[in-house]
């Protein structure tokens, strides 16, 4: 049971990382002894399993450990993962050049009207720049994103739609 749980949790998070798109806005951990946690998905840097412990690491440097034997419930829905993969392909998101000296170009294609927003965060999850683009009708879009005011380093780019977000690392040199 523990090994199955480990595999399912790792597979679900790997799919989330590679897809970059998520529907659920939070990660909830419930244990038998009442030691529970809830985290915004955009705040989760990684999930690891070490010595029978599930460790949730956040961008702000915090980490929380849960003994796998005390987990009371988990769900995994293969169709949700497949929907996320389809959604990523549907938006056809491209970010280039990456790395870049100052200007990144974001291209995306939406099939229905979306209220679009862009957020740049540091690796600790601190919001550095936010732009609400507003409601956009279906179509192809291209947007330049300037990081001229930022020093060289790695940042998190989030693109928000109505019910989901896309997250990618961008590197400024």
MARTORTI-804818 format. One record per residue: x, y, z of N, C-alpha, C in turn. Coordinates in steps of 0.2 Angstrom, whole numbers, plus 5000, padded with zeros to 4 digits. Layout:
BEGIN
XYZXYZXYZ...
***
This chain:
BEGIN
500449945000500050005000500450065000501050065004501450125005501750134998502050084995502350094989501950114983501250094983500850114978500650194979500550214986500450284987501050324985501650304986502250344984502250344977502150294973502150294966501650344963501050344966500450384963500650454965500850474971500950544973501550574968502050534967502650554963502350564956502050514953501750524946501350584946500850594950500450654950500850714950501350724954501650784955502150794949502450734946502850744940502450764934501850744934501350764928501250834929501150854935500950924937501550974934502150954936502750994934502850994927502850934924502950934916502450974912501850964915501250994911501251074912501351084919501451164920500751184921500151154920499551174920499151144926498751174930498451134935497751164935497251124937496551144938496451164946496651114950496651114957497051174959496851214964497251274966497551254973497451194976497751184982497951104983498451094987498651024989498451014996498050964997497750955004498050885006498350885012498650825015498250815022497950755022497550735028497850675031497950675038498250615041497750595046497850525048497450495053497450535060498050555062498050585068497850665068497650685063497350755062497950805060498550785059499050835057498950845049498550895048498350915041498750975038498750975032499051035028498651055022498651115020498351135014498851195011499051185005499551225001499251244995499351314993499251334986499751294981499451264976499951234971500451274969500351344968500851384965501351404970501251384977501751394982502251334983502051274980502351214981502951204976503551204979504151204974504351124972504251084977504351014976504050964981503850904979503650854984504150794984504350774989504850724989504650664994504850604994504750554998505450525001505550535007506150515010506050475017506350415017506250375024505450375026505050355021504350345023503950415025504250475023503950535024503850575018503250605017503050645012503250715014503750745010503950815012503750865006503350915009503150965004503551025005503951045000504351105001504051164997504051225000503751284997504351324994504151374990504551424987504851464992504451474998504751525003505251495008505451435006505951405010505651355016505051355017504751315022504651245019504651195024504551125022504151095027503651045025503251015030503350935028503350895034503450825033502850785036502650735032502050695034502250625034502150585039502350515039501850475034502050445029501650405024501150355028501350325033500950275036500350315040500350375041499750405044499350445039499450435033498950465028498350435028497750465028497150435029496750425022496950465017496550465011496950505006496950475000497250504994496850484988496850524983496450514977496950524971496850494966497250504960496750494954496750534949496250534944496650534937496750484934497150474928496850524922496150524922495850574917495950644918496050664924496250734926496950754923497350704924498050714921498050724914497650674910497650674903497250744901496750764905496450834903496950894904497450884909497950934909498450934903498650874901499050874896498750904889498150884888497750914883497650984883497551014889497451084890498151124888498651094890499351124889499451124881499251074878499351074871498851124867498251124870497751174867497951244868498251264873498551334874499151344870499551294868500151294864500551354866500751354873501151404876501851404874502151454872502851464870503151524874503751514877504151564880504851564877505051624874505651624871505951694871506551704870507151654871507151644879507351584881507451574888508051524889508551554891508651614895508651674890508551734893508551804890508951854894509151904890509451964894508952004897508452024894507952064897507152054895507052034888506452034886506251954884505751934887505451864885504851874881504751834876504151834872503651774874503051794876502551734877502051734872501951674869501451664864500951604867500351624866499851574868499251574863498851524863498251524859497651494864497151534864496551514868495951504864495551454866494951434861494351464864494351484870493751524872493951584876493451624877493651694881493951674888494451714889494851704896495051764899494951774905495251824909495951814911496451844907497151824907497551874912497951844916498451874920499151844920499651884921500351864921500651884928501051844931501351854937502051834937502551874939503251854940503451844947503651784949503851774956504551764957504851774963505551744964505451674966506051644967506051564969505751554976505651604980505351594986504551604986504351624980503651634979503351704980503851754981503651824982503451854975502951884975502651914969503051974968503351984962503852034960503452084955503052054951502752094945502052064943501552104942500952074941500652114935500352084930499952114925499352084923498752114924498152094922497952114915497952064911497852084904497152094902496752054906495952064905495652014901495052014900494651964896494851974888495051914886495351904879494851854875494651874869494251824865494651774863494351714860494751664857495251694852495851664852496351684847497051674849497551694844498251684846498451754848498951744853499151804857499951804857500251864857500951864858501151924862501451914868501551974873502351974875502652034874503352034877503352054884503752014888503752024895504452054897504552114900505152144901505352124909506052104909506352094916506852144917506852194913507452244914507552264921507052274925507152294932507452244937507452184934507752124939508452114937508752084943509452064942509451994939510051974936510051904933509851854938509551794936509351744940508751704937508451664941507951624939507251644942506751654938506151674941505551624939504951634942504351594940503951634936503651614930503151654926502551614927502051644929501351614930500851644925500551614921500051634916499351604919498851654921498251634924497651634919497251584918496651594914496051594919495451574917494851574921494951524926495151464924495051404929495751364930496251394927496851354928497451404926498051374928498651424927499251374924499651414921500251384918500851414921501351374924501951394927502551374924503051414923503651404920504251444923504851414923505451444926505651484920505951544921506251584916506951604919507451614915508051634917508351694914508551744918508851804915509551804916509951824911510651824912510951894912
***
